[in-house]
């Protein structure tokens, strides 16, 4: 009997001690973070992916939310991760860009979202220190480091008496085409550029000498770890063939030459008439005058308003290369949709048709 009472007393003491222990409870961790994939080789100015592995200890939650602090030599390209879920493991991939040789990834600050009004406390994953490698640059390098680069289509048309404009569209993976630039060409730029999860796409223009037979440049292929050449043939197209409502700018040049020749012959025939008195010279002068008038009427001119914006192409977001500082009468070459093609200072461009003066 005494033994039974003693056992009960010890049990009560044990239960009392557990319920009122001075040792605080250990807080359960709700989120575990670690690096899953970090590239071993990174080139300067390259975009690279870093994958984080996250494990949430709770069964029910809405999302894992991320923030970043302490960038050093890197830029975050997109704060929304590409996510792959394998059981309890969340593999979230972020894309960064290397801006310096020595760099450090930002500290990743994450929390678990349980509801619109409730989250876990924040957990941090310290940023890693990394190094990038500077490429030995090719002379024709277009400042593009990609997994692949592909030219979809291209077109070249007359821009001025000695210049052509080449427009091409290209798609690439594993890079941001905003860095694309060919150092040896003075006038170039983007007509459009877009990035999504499938890659990057751009429409690009370049103003080139009309003696150039091919446009050549290179990009660095990350999959092959070497430079790859890109060649675009320069084939000058007649705008009247490629766009039914458009006319080739050189056609108006031919008309101007015809006018000048006809006017010259007219003056010559009139001079010969006065010197020799033969009526045939007067008739030939009349024919030359008719040719001059006919070709002059074939060249259409219109008044263009002050402040009219002149674009490279007939597109709303096309590159702007000039703005008229006064009202001018300019030669009209063609119309396409809501745009009118004009000639100014031996250069062609497009204006919105609303910038034409009322007739």
C-alpha positions as CSV (number, residue, x, y, z in Angstrom):
1,X,0.0,0.0,0.0
2,X,2.8,2.4,0.9
3,X,4.5,1.6,-2.4
4,X,1.3,2.5,-4.4
5,X,1.0,5.8,-2.6
6,X,4.6,6.6,-3.3
7,X,4.2,5.9,-7.0
8,X,1.1,8.1,-7.2
9,X,2.9,10.9,-5.4
10,X,5.9,10.8,-7.8
11,X,3.5,10.8,-10.8
12,X,1.7,13.9,-9.5
13,X,5.0,15.7,-9.0
14,X,6.1,14.8,-12.6
15,X,2.8,16.0,-14.1
16,X,3.0,19.2,-12.1
17,X,6.6,19.8,-13.2
18,X,5.8,19.4,-16.9
19,X,2.9,21.8,-16.7
20,X,4.8,24.5,-15.0
21,X,8.4,24.1,-16.3
22,X,10.5,27.3,-16.4
23,X,12.0,26.2,-19.8
24,X,10.2,27.9,-22.7
25,X,8.7,25.9,-25.5
26,X,10.8,25.7,-28.7
27,X,9.1,27.6,-31.5
28,X,8.4,25.4,-34.6
29,X,10.0,26.7,-37.8
30,X,7.5,27.2,-40.6
31,X,9.8,27.6,-43.6
32,X,13.2,26.2,-44.6
33,X,15.2,27.8,-47.4
34,X,18.3,26.6,-49.2
35,X,20.1,26.9,-52.5
36,X,19.3,24.1,-54.9
37,X,21.0,25.3,-58.1
38,X,23.7,27.9,-58.5
39,X,25.7,28.2,-61.8
40,X,29.4,27.4,-61.6
41,X,30.4,29.6,-64.6
42,X,28.9,33.1,-65.1
43,X,30.0,35.6,-67.7
44,X,30.0,39.4,-67.1
45,X,26.7,40.9,-68.3
46,X,25.1,37.4,-68.6
47,X,21.7,36.6,-67.2
48,X,21.8,33.5,-65.0
49,X,19.3,31.5,-63.0
50,X,19.5,30.7,-59.3
51,X,17.1,28.1,-57.8
52,X,15.9,28.2,-54.2
53,X,14.5,25.1,-52.5
54,X,11.7,25.9,-50.0
55,X,9.9,23.6,-47.6
56,X,6.8,24.7,-45.6
57,X,6.2,22.7,-42.5
58,X,2.5,23.5,-42.4
59,X,0.0,21.6,-44.5
60,X,-2.2,24.4,-45.6
61,X,-1.0,27.7,-47.0
62,X,-1.6,29.9,-50.1
63,X,1.9,30.9,-51.3
64,X,5.5,31.6,-50.4
65,X,6.3,35.3,-50.8
66,X,9.8,36.7,-51.5
67,X,11.7,40.0,-51.0
68,X,15.3,40.9,-51.6
69,X,17.8,43.1,-49.9
70,X,21.5,44.0,-50.2
71,X,22.2,43.8,-54.0
72,X,25.9,44.0,-54.8
73,X,27.0,43.8,-58.5
74,X,23.8,42.0,-59.6
75,X,20.4,43.0,-60.9
76,X,17.2,41.0,-60.3
77,X,15.6,40.6,-63.7
78,X,12.2,39.3,-62.5
79,X,10.9,39.1,-59.0
80,X,8.3,36.5,-59.9
81,X,9.9,33.1,-59.7
82,X,9.6,30.2,-62.1
83,X,8.2,27.5,-59.8
84,X,8.4,23.7,-59.9
85,X,6.7,21.7,-57.1
86,X,7.8,18.2,-56.2
87,X,5.9,16.9,-53.2
88,X,6.6,19.1,-50.2
89,X,9.5,20.8,-52.0
90,X,9.1,24.1,-53.9
91,X,11.9,24.9,-56.3
92,X,11.7,28.6,-57.1
93,X,14.1,30.0,-59.8
94,X,15.0,33.7,-60.1
95,X,16.9,35.3,-62.9
96,X,19.8,37.7,-62.2
97,X,22.2,39.7,-64.3
98,X,25.9,39.9,-63.6
99,X,27.1,43.6,-63.6
100,X,30.5,43.2,-62.0
101,X,33.3,40.7,-61.7
102,X,32.9,40.4,-58.0
103,X,29.3,40.2,-56.9
104,X,27.0,39.0,-54.1
105,X,23.5,37.7,-54.5
106,X,20.9,39.6,-52.4
107,X,19.7,38.2,-49.1
108,X,16.4,36.4,-49.8
109,X,13.6,37.3,-47.3
110,X,10.7,34.9,-47.5
111,X,7.5,34.3,-45.6
112,X,4.5,31.9,-45.9
113,X,1.1,33.4,-46.8
114,X,-1.7,31.5,-45.0
115,X,-4.5,33.9,-45.8
116,X,-5.1,37.4,-47.1
117,X,-4.6,38.6,-43.6
118,X,-2.1,36.2,-42.0
119,X,1.5,35.3,-42.8
120,X,4.3,33.6,-41.0
121,X,7.3,35.5,-39.7
122,X,10.1,36.2,-42.2
123,X,13.0,33.8,-42.8
124,X,16.2,34.8,-44.5
125,X,18.7,33.1,-46.8
126,X,22.0,34.9,-47.0
127,X,23.2,35.9,-50.5
128,X,26.2,34.0,-51.9
129,X,29.4,35.6,-53.1
130,X,30.0,34.9,-56.8
131,X,32.5,35.9,-59.6
132,X,31.9,36.5,-63.3
133,X,34.2,36.0,-66.2
134,X,34.8,38.8,-68.8
135,X,34.6,37.6,-72.4
136,X,37.4,38.2,-74.9
137,X,35.3,40.4,-77.2
138,X,34.9,39.8,-80.9
139,X,35.1,42.9,-83.1
140,X,31.6,42.3,-84.4
141,X,30.1,41.3,-81.0
142,X,26.5,42.6,-80.6
143,X,26.7,42.6,-76.7
144,X,24.3,39.6,-76.5
145,X,25.0,36.5,-74.4
146,X,22.2,34.0,-75.0
147,X,21.4,30.3,-75.0
148,X,20.4,30.8,-78.7
149,X,19.6,33.6,-81.1
150,X,17.5,33.3,-84.2
151,X,16.6,35.8,-87.0
152,X,13.0,35.2,-88.0
153,X,12.7,37.6,-90.9
154,X,14.3,40.7,-92.4
155,X,13.8,43.4,-95.0
156,X,15.9,46.2,-96.5
157,X,14.5,49.3,-98.3
158,X,15.9,52.6,-99.5
159,X,16.4,55.2,-96.8
160,X,18.3,58.0,-98.6
161,X,20.3,58.3,-101.9
162,X,23.3,56.5,-100.3
163,X,21.7,54.7,-97.4
164,X,19.3,51.8,-96.8
165,X,17.4,50.8,-93.7
166,X,17.4,47.1,-92.7
167,X,14.7,45.9,-90.3
168,X,14.8,42.4,-88.8
169,X,13.0,40.5,-86.1
170,X,14.8,38.0,-83.8
171,X,14.0,35.7,-80.9
172,X,16.4,34.5,-78.2
173,X,16.4,32.4,-75.1
174,X,18.3,32.9,-71.8
175,X,19.0,36.6,-72.3
176,X,17.5,40.1,-72.4
177,X,17.9,41.6,-75.9
178,X,17.9,45.1,-74.5
179,X,21.8,44.9,-74.6
180,X,21.8,44.3,-78.3
181,X,24.0,46.8,-80.2
182,X,26.5,46.8,-83.1
183,X,29.3,49.2,-82.3
184,X,30.3,49.8,-86.0
185,X,26.9,51.2,-87.0
186,X,26.0,54.8,-86.2
187,X,22.2,54.7,-86.5
188,X,20.3,51.8,-85.1
189,X,17.6,51.0,-82.5
190,X,14.7,49.0,-81.3
191,X,11.3,49.2,-82.9
192,X,9.8,46.8,-80.3
193,X,11.1,44.4,-77.7
194,X,9.3,42.0,-75.4
195,X,10.2,39.5,-72.8
196,X,8.2,36.6,-71.4
197,X,8.8,33.1,-69.9
198,X,9.5,31.7,-73.4
199,X,12.3,34.1,-74.1
200,X,13.0,37.6,-75.6
201,X,11.8,38.9,-79.0
202,X,12.8,42.2,-80.7
203,X,12.3,44.1,-83.9
204,X,15.5,46.1,-84.7
205,X,16.4,48.6,-87.4
206,X,19.8,49.7,-88.8
207,X,20.7,52.5,-91.3
208,X,23.5,51.1,-93.5
209,X,25.5,52.1,-96.6
210,X,23.9,50.9,-99.7
211,X,27.2,49.3,-100.8
212,X,27.0,46.8,-98.0
213,X,26.2,43.3,-99.2
214,X,25.7,41.5,-95.8
215,X,25.1,42.6,-92.2
216,X,27.3,40.4,-90.0
217,X,27.5,40.3,-86.2
218,X,28.1,37.7,-83.5
219,X,26.6,36.7,-80.2
220,X,27.9,34.4,-77.5
221,X,26.1,31.1,-77.3
222,X,25.9,29.8,-73.8
223,X,25.0,26.3,-74.8
224,X,28.0,25.9,-77.1
225,X,30.2,28.2,-74.9
226,X,31.5,30.1,-78.0
227,X,30.7,33.0,-80.4
228,X,28.2,32.3,-83.2
229,X,28.0,34.3,-86.4
230,X,24.8,35.8,-87.7
231,X,24.5,36.9,-91.4
232,X,21.7,38.9,-92.9
233,X,21.8,39.5,-96.7
234,X,21.2,43.1,-97.7
235,X,18.8,42.8,-100.6
236,X,17.2,46.2,-101.4
237,X,13.5,45.7,-102.0
238,X,11.2,47.8,-104.1
239,X,8.6,49.1,-101.7
240,X,5.9,49.0,-104.4
241,X,6.3,45.3,-104.5
242,X,6.5,44.6,-100.8
243,X,3.7,47.0,-99.9
244,X,1.0,47.7,-102.5
245,X,0.1,51.1,-101.2
246,X,3.8,52.2,-101.0
247,X,6.1,53.6,-103.7
248,X,9.8,53.3,-104.0
249,X,11.5,56.5,-103.0
250,X,14.0,56.3,-105.9
251,X,11.0,56.6,-108.3
252,X,10.6,60.2,-107.4
253,X,14.3,60.7,-107.8
254,X,14.0,59.4,-111.4
255,X,11.2,61.8,-112.0
256,X,13.3,64.7,-110.8
257,X,16.1,63.7,-113.1
258,X,13.6,63.6,-116.0
259,X,12.3,67.0,-115.1
260,X,15.9,68.4,-115.0
261,X,16.8,66.8,-118.4
262,X,13.6,68.0,-120.0
263,X,14.0,71.5,-118.7
264,X,17.6,71.5,-120.0
265,X,16.6,70.3,-123.4
266,X,13.8,72.9,-123.5
267,X,16.3,75.7,-122.9
268,X,18.7,74.3,-125.5
269,X,16.0,74.1,-128.2
270,X,14.8,77.6,-127.4
271,X,18.4,78.9,-127.7
272,X,18.8,77.0,-131.1
273,X,15.5,78.5,-132.3
274,X,16.8,82.0,-131.7
275,X,20.2,81.3,-133.2
276,X,19.0,79.4,-136.3
277,X,15.4,80.3,-136.6
278,X,14.1,76.8,-137.5
279,X,10.6,76.1,-136.3
280,X,11.5,72.5,-135.5
281,X,13.5,73.7,-132.5
282,X,10.5,75.6,-131.2
283,X,8.4,72.4,-131.5
284,X,11.0,70.3,-129.7
285,X,11.1,73.0,-126.9
286,X,7.3,72.6,-126.6
287,X,7.7,68.8,-126.3
288,X,10.3,69.2,-123.6
289,X,8.0,71.7,-121.8
290,X,5.2,69.1,-121.9
291,X,7.5,66.4,-120.4
292,X,8.6,68.8,-117.7
293,X,5.0,69.7,-116.7
294,X,3.8,66.0,-116.8
295,X,6.6,64.9,-114.5
296,X,6.1,67.8,-112.2
297,X,2.4,67.0,-111.8
298,X,3.3,63.4,-111.0
299,X,5.3,64.4,-107.9
300,X,2.8,65.0,-105.2
301,X,3.6,67.6,-102.5
302,X,1.6,68.4,-99.3
303,X,1.8,70.9,-96.5
304,X,2.9,69.3,-93.2
305,X,2.1,70.9,-89.9
306,X,4.7,72.3,-87.5
307,X,5.5,69.8,-84.8
308,X,4.8,66.8,-87.0
309,X,6.8,63.7,-85.7
310,X,8.7,61.9,-88.4
311,X,9.2,58.1,-87.7
312,X,11.4,55.5,-89.2
313,X,8.5,53.2,-89.9
314,X,4.7,53.5,-90.2
315,X,4.1,52.3,-86.6
316,X,2.9,54.1,-83.5
317,X,5.9,53.1,-81.4
318,X,8.4,53.5,-84.2
319,X,11.7,55.3,-83.6
320,X,11.3,59.1,-83.9
321,X,14.2,60.7,-85.9
322,X,12.9,64.3,-86.5
323,X,10.2,66.8,-85.5
324,X,9.3,69.6,-87.9
325,X,10.1,73.0,-86.3
326,X,7.9,74.8,-88.8
327,X,5.2,74.2,-91.4
328,X,6.7,72.8,-94.6
329,X,5.6,71.6,-98.0
330,X,7.2,68.2,-98.5
331,X,7.1,65.5,-101.2
332,X,4.6,62.7,-100.5
333,X,5.8,59.2,-101.6
334,X,3.0,56.9,-100.4
335,X,0.3,56.3,-97.8
336,X,-0.2,53.2,-95.6
337,X,-3.1,53.0,-93.2
338,X,-3.0,56.1,-91.1
339,X,0.5,57.1,-92.1
340,X,2.0,59.1,-95.0
341,X,5.5,58.6,-96.3
342,X,7.3,61.8,-97.0
343,X,10.7,62.9,-98.2
344,X,12.7,65.5,-96.2
345,X,16.3,66.5,-96.8
346,X,16.9,63.4,-99.1
347,X,15.7,61.1,-96.4
348,X,12.4,59.3,-96.2
349,X,10.2,59.0,-93.1
350,X,6.6,58.5,-92.0
351,X,4.2,60.9,-90.4
352,X,0.7,60.5,-89.1
353,X,-1.7,61.6,-91.8
354,X,-3.4,63.8,-89.3
355,X,-0.3,66.0,-89.4
356,X,-1.0,67.0,-93.0
357,X,-2.4,70.5,-93.4
358,X,-6.1,70.6,-94.5
359,X,-6.2,70.9,-98.3
